[in-house]
Amino acid sequence: MSIISDIHSINIVYVGFNDMGIHNLLWGILELGLNCRVYDIEHCTSDSPEDYEKLITFVKESPTDLLISQNYSPTVSNVCDKLSIPYAAWTYDMPLTSLHHTSIFNNCNFIFSFDRVQADFLIRKGLANVYHLPLAANLARSNLITISSEDKERFGADLSFIGNIQHKGWDDKFNDYMKVLPECDRQYLSQIKKETFGIWDGRNRIHESFTDTLLSDFKSHTINTPEIDEQLYYETVISYHISFLERVQMLKSLIPYNIRHYTQTAYSDLEGLNSYPSLDYESELPKAYFLTKINMSSTLRSIPSGVPLRVFDILSMCSFCLTNYQPEIDDLFEAGKDLVVYKSLDEIPFLVDYYLRHDDERLKIAANGYKKVSSCYTWAIGVEKILRTVFRLS
């Protein structure tokens, strides 16, 4: 291993995952002008011997001081453990099933979580090198985007929501569980659902209300082999179900405003909704954000405190973001100045109507949001923090 005197002397291997198609971290590395080789694995959760051997061979081809990835990979961790090379993973998902693999206890790992609750969970499990690091805006990419007349025709809109109603890869099992759980549990879950739905005030009512008895009944009356912590798994099932209902209600309330919904999983029961195919993350999504007057964000309930990537992507395009309240927004932004926050579903139509009629205020907030992420939250800034943490550089 070479002597590390500053970040530019670090030899990095960036590992990308084809199933995600998101490589903001690589943009940050390149923006800093660092020494970097790129290696692709098909799946973030991969733990196959074939992927392990191929990556071992690749890493050994040139001097390597660090492997780094967006989200955590057991394969990458085990390779680093074998070769005694540090591995840095910056997460942007919660829950992330790979973080429940036994490899997370490898001494090589440095895990940077976008969600403070997720970071605290990992620390309580006994992991040594866990840090909270909010996500970032890809200014390197947004500054290269050019807008054509065809783009204006295609993406120009008053209001858009870019995202799935249901989480890709997770079936909504809530109603199936409600059929088999005891009546007392069904009533309790219905109460949790009622108290949570459409309210964002910083409380994680799902986690607060999840008793040992409820967990025991879930395990006794349902058949599952969760890849993640059992309680977190069942909390996630409930979280995704409520998030689905909230996104449906949000879209329904905004149909009169001709909201555009770009999605991989269109929902057919919303009559009058303008649904469009999902967008390419690198080339199309930034243009849609820029050419939309109001961009909606609705955070999955499985993310208890962190600010999701969608918010940073919107602000990176100097666009107006209307998002639900998350506790970490208070730490990162000034609500009403950098972006606008709703704390209940009932507030959304009023806020949309107001900011569609007040262009000057809306554009000023969008500009402030861009300035905030430009100065505080870029991928290059995050990468430098990671490298200085891993190699203890001042």
N, C-alpha and C positions, 0 to 999 in steps of 0.2 A: 504494500500500500504506500502511495506517495505521501510526502509530508504535507499536511493541510495548513497553509498559512492564511489563505483567504478563500472565498467561495469560488473564485475563478481557477483555483488549482484543483478543484474537486472533479473527478471523472465520474460522470453520472450515466446510469442506464435507466431510461424512462420506459416503463412497461405499460402499454395501452391494452385495453380490453375491447375486442371487436363488438361484443354484444351491447356495449354502452354507447359507443360512437361519440364520446365526449372526451376531448383532449385539452381542456383549458390549461391544465398543469404544464403540458408541453409548451404551450404558447408562453407561459411565464418563464420557463427555463430558457427558451430561445431569446426572449426579450432581454434577459440578463446577459446573453452572450456566453453561456456556460458550455463546458465540454460535455456533450451528451450524445449517446447512441440510443436508438429506439428499437424496442422489441415488442411484438404483438402476441397476445394470447387470446384465444377465442372467448373465454368466459372468465369473469372476475372470480367466480367461486371455484374455479378449476383446482383439482387436487390430483391430477392424473400423473402417473409415472412418466408418460411420454412428454408432457409439457415440462416436467421437472428436469428430465435429461437434456432436452433441447435448450432450455434456458441456462442450465449449467454450462453447456458447451459455448453458448453465445457469450456469457459473462467472461469466461476464461480467455476469450480471443484477444482482449485488450485490457490494460490496467483499469480496474473499476473500484471506486471508493464507496459508491452508494447506489442502491436501487430505489426507485421512487414510483408511486402510482396514485391515481385517483381511485379511492376506495381500496379495500384491503383484499389481498389475494393469498390464500394458503400456499400456493405453489411458489410465489415469489418469496414469501417468508421462509419456507423450508430450504430454498436455494441459498438464501442469505445466511441462514443458520449453518448450513453445510460449509459455506465458504468464509464464514466469519466476517461478513460484510453487513453494515447497517442497512435496514430497510425502513423507509419512510412512506406511510400511507396517509393521505389526506381524504377523509370521508365526506360524502355529500348525500348519503342515504341513511334512513333510519326507519325500520330496523334494517341492518345489513347482515344477512345470514352468515357471511364469511367471518364476521367478527365473533362467531360462536364456535369456530373451529379450534381444535386443541392447539394449533400452531400459534395462536395469539400469545401464548406464554413463552415463545422463543425469545431469547435475550437480545436478538438482533433488532427487534421491532421498535419503531417509534411511530405511534399512532396519533394523528392530529384530527380531532373530531370537530365537525362544524356545529355540533349541538352539545351544549354544556351538560345536559342530563345524560347523554350518551357517554361523554367523557367520564363523568362521575360514576356511571355504572361500571365502566371498565376498570377504573381505579379501585372500586370496591371489590372487584373480582381478583385483585392482587397484581394487576399489570403495573410495571414500574414506569415505563416511558409513555405516558398518555398526556396529551395536551389539548386544550380547547383552542381551536383556530377557526374563526368565522370564514365563510366562503368569500368569493371575490368576483370582480367584474373583469371581463376580457377586453380591456381597452386596446390591446395590440390588434385584436381582430376587428373591433368595431370601427377603429380609425381607418381601416382598409376598405370598408363597405362602400360601394357606390350604388346610387339609386337611379334607375332608368325610368323612362316614362311608362314602360311596361310594368315595372315594379309598382309604381304609383297606382296604376289601374288594377293590378292584381291584389295588392295588399292594403290599399288605402281604406281605412275604416274609422268609425267613431269609437268602437268598443270591441275588444277581442278578449277571449280567454284561450290560451294555448296550453292544453293539457288534457289528460284523460279523465273521464268521470270516475272510472274504476281503475285501481292500480294494476298496471300490467304485470301478469304473472301470479296474481293473488285472486282466487275466487272469493266471492262474498258468501262465506259460510255461516254468517250470523243467524239467518233464519233457519238453517238446518240445525244449528245447535239449540235454538229456541224450542224446537220440536221435541228434543230428547231430554233437556234439562228439567229438573223438578220445578213445580209451579212456583215455589218461593224464589228460585233463581230467576225464572222468567220475569217475575214481577220486579225483582231487584234490577235486572238488566234493563228492563223497560224504563225504570226510574232513572238509571244512569244515562240512558239515551236521551230521555226528556230533559234532564238537567244540563246536558252537554250540548245538544243540538243547537247550532246557530249562535253560540255564545263564545266569545274569545276575550277572556278577562285575565289571562295569565295562570289560571288554575288548571291542573291536569286532573280533572274529575274522574276520568277512567282509572288512572293509576291509584288515586286516593281511595277509590271505592272498591278496589279489587281485594277482597278478603281471602284469607286462607281457605275458608269454607267454599267460596265460589271457585277457587282454583282446584280444590279437591273434587268438587262436583264436575267440573269440566273434564278433569282427567278420568273420572269414573264413568261418565256417560257418553264420552266422545272417543272416537278412534283416530289417533293422530300419532305421527312420529315427527314432532317438530324438530327442525334443524337448528332452532334457536332456543334460548331460555324459555321454559314452558309458560311462565306467567306472561312474559313479554309477547310470546306468540299469541296467546288468547287476548291480551290487551290489543294487539295489532288487528286481530279479526274484528273486534268491536270498533276500533279506531277507523279502519277502512270502511266499515259499513256506515258509520256516521258521516265520514267524509264524502262518501258516495251520495248520501241523501242531501248533504249541504251543497254539493256542487250542482246537483239536479235543481234544487230550490233556487240557488243563485242564478243559474242560467234561465230558469223559468221566469224569474222576476225581471230579467233583463231582455227578454224577447221583444218587448215594445220598443227597446232602444236599438234593435237590429244587431244584437251582439253576434259576432262571428266566433264559432267554436272550432278550433283546429284540434283534431284528435285521432288517435289510433283506434279508439274504441267508441264509435258513435253510439248514442243512446236514442233509440227510435221512438220513445214515448214522450218526446218533447215536441209537440206539434208547433210548427212555425219557427223552430230554431234553425239558423243558418249554420250547417255543419260542413266542414272542409277537411280534406285529408291532412294528416300530420305533416310537419315541415322538416326539411333537413336542418339539423341543428347549427351547422357551420355557415351555410350559405343563405338559407331562406328565413329562418327564424329571426335573425337580427333585423332584416328588412321589414318583416311584419310588425315587430315591436316599434321600429322607428316610424312607420307609416300609420300607426294606430294612435288615436288621440288619448284613449284611456285603456291601459292594459291591466286586466284583472289578475290577481293572484289569490289562490285559495290553498293554504298549506294543509297537507295531510295531517290528521290527528295523531298519527304515529310519530310525528316530529314535535316533541313537547315544548321546546324552548328556542331552537335555532331558527335562523332566517334562511329560507330555501334558496336554491340556486336561481330559480325563476326571477326573484326580486332583483338580484344582482345583474342578471342578463338584461332585464328591462332597463335598469338604470344605466347600464353600459352603453345603451343606444340613445342616451339623453331623452328618454321617454318617460311619460307619466305612469306611475305605478300606484294602483289601489289594491291594498292587501289587507288580509286579516291581521289582527294584533298577535304578535309573538313576544314573549318576555325579553328576548335578546334585541328586539328592535330598539328598546330604550337605551341599550348600550352602544348601538352602532349608528343610529340615525336620529334625527329630530322629526317626529311625526308632525305633519302639517307644513313642514319646510322642505324636507328631502323627498318625502313620499306621503301618501295619505293612507290612514289606517281606519278600518272599520272593526267594531267590537261586537257587532250583531248583524245577522242577515238583514234585519229590517232597515239598517242604515244604508245599505248598498244602493238601492234605487235613488234615494235622496242625494247621495254623494255623486253618483254618476250624472244625474240631471244637473246638479250645481256646476260641476266642473266642465260639462259640455257647453254650458252657457257662459262660463267665465274663462275665456281663452288665456287672458294675460296671467291669471293666477296659476292656471294649469301649466303653462309653458315655463313660468318662473320656478315652480316646484320641480319640474322635470330637469331644468338646468341645474338647480341646487343639488338634486340627487346625483347627477353626473359629476358635478364638482366633488361631492363627498366621496364617491367611490374612486374617482381619479386620484385623490390625494391620500386616501386611507386604505382602500380595499381593492387592490389589483392582484392578479395571480403572481406577478413578479415580486410584489411586496411579500406575499405569502411564502413563495419559494425561498426567498432570502431568509425569512424568519425560521423556516424549517431547517435550512442548512446551518444556520448559526446555532440553532438548538442542538442538532445532532452532533455537530463537531465542536460545540462549545466555543464558538468564535465570538469575540466581543463586537 
